[in-house]
Amino acid sequence: MAGKKISELDELLYENIVNDDLITLVDSSETVPSNINKKVTIAQFNNFLRDKSSVFPISFQESYIDTRAYGLIVDGVENQSRPISNTVSNKTVNLADISSLRFDQYGRVWDITTESQVNNVLLASGTAAGFFKGHIEDEFIAGPGEFDNVNNSNNNSLGGYFNKDTYYYPTDKYATLINYSDGTSDNKFWDHLFSFNYLSYNTTTVDINYSYSDSNTDFQPQPGTANIFIDWKNNTIRGTGSFPYYSSTVGAINFPVVWQNNTIPEGDFIFTGQIQGATNKLSIPKILINGSGRQITGLPIFTIIDSVSNTITNQSIAVNVVITST
């Protein structure tokens, strides 16, 4: 270096610089004038910039300011690089939802795994009409007084489920207003249960228990159940249940029902359960789903057909529902 100005030195291109190359610095803390010039390696200078200076996190290495993650171990292979995950890039994530963080060799977060959203559980309890759905003229008495309940294919298709238009008070005794775990109470229709969408959830399970709550002693059906699993993420639904029937001639029967693994289409769709031996005894249990809106628009209920009068009964049924979404 002696005898040459800095401008006269040979050029060292960046791609030829290695960590053991030397640069000179003036040591401002040195008290001996002849020792103020010091040498330092490129590696040591980089360590200073990274660990002790305010320049960090900007490094002289191109990969540091690149939009990829470096130095990863992927499937057992070391020193891999990957794009920054879209779960991290330009996203705000609540700390409570984070299950794990993944860092690259420079300490940058490049991927996260989030916990499934905290379970949302809704409980509902009340009585429901087993068949009729629609307008009630006087909501302070049992109703409706008259309606078409002849056992035909059209009416049969309207049985087997309850929805937002189902009234709690179909017959003269033993009706119970509808109450919910979220504080909603004393409802006369089941509209609150079907007012939600599940767009922010991956799965929903629905567990229902039924029991007869009617004053007509000509019918004494046993309790029933339904268990439904909806995979919103993969657009599938399946379920099972036990639906009670009673007549004075055959007594009490519970019919098993299954909804096989079905694909949920866009828009509104009715999923009918598979049931055997219940013709002219029960309306086929049904689940109603709006796929694009991720909404449950109808849930199964037992609807008994009176074979003596060839009518579809509108009995009071106690319904307890638990809906859990994650």
MORAVEN-V124981 format. One record per backbone hydrogen bond with DSSP energy under -1.0 kcal/mol. CO is the residue of the C=O (numbers start at 0). NH is the residue of the N-H. Records with the same first field share a line. If there is no record, write none. Layout:
CO = NH / NH
This chain:
0 = 3
4 = 7
5 = 8
12 = 15
13 = 16
17 = 20
18 = 42
20 = 41
22 = 39
24 = 37
26 = 29
31 = 34
32 = 35
35 = 26
37 = 24
39 = 22
40 = 44
41 = 45
42 = 46
43 = 47
44 = 48
45 = 49
46 = 50
47 = 51 / 52
54 = 57
60 = 63
66 = 83
68 = 81
69 = 104
71 = 79
73 = 76
76 = 73
79 = 71
81 = 68
84 = 87 / 88
87 = 90
93 = 96
94 = 97
96 = 114
99 = 112
101 = 109 / 110
103 = 106
107 = 103
109 = 84
110 = 101
112 = 98 / 99
119 = 324
121 = 322
122 = 180
123 = 320
124 = 178
125 = 318
127 = 316
137 = 140
148 = 311
149 = 151
151 = 155
152 = 156
154 = 157
159 = 285 / 300
161 = 298
162 = 165
164 = 133
165 = 189
166 = 128
168 = 142
175 = 126
177 = 186
178 = 124
179 = 182
183 = 179
186 = 177
187 = 167
191 = 194
197 = 200
201 = 231 / 232
202 = 325
203 = 229
204 = 323
205 = 227
206 = 321
207 = 225
208 = 319
209 = 223
210 = 317
215 = 218
223 = 209
224 = 241
225 = 207
226 = 239
227 = 205
228 = 237
229 = 203
230 = 235
234 = 263
235 = 230
236 = 261
237 = 228
238 = 258
239 = 226
240 = 256
241 = 224
242 = 254
244 = 252
246 = 250
250 = 246
252 = 244
254 = 242
256 = 240
257 = 273
258 = 238
261 = 236
266 = 290
268 = 288
270 = 286
273 = 257
277 = 280 / 281
280 = 304
284 = 272
286 = 270
287 = 296 / 297
288 = 268
289 = 294
293 = 197
294 = 289
297 = 287
298 = 161
302 = 282
303 = 312
305 = 309 / 310
309 = 150
310 = 305
314 = 129
315 = 212
316 = 127
317 = 210
318 = 125
319 = 208
320 = 123
321 = 206
322 = 121
323 = 204
324 = 119
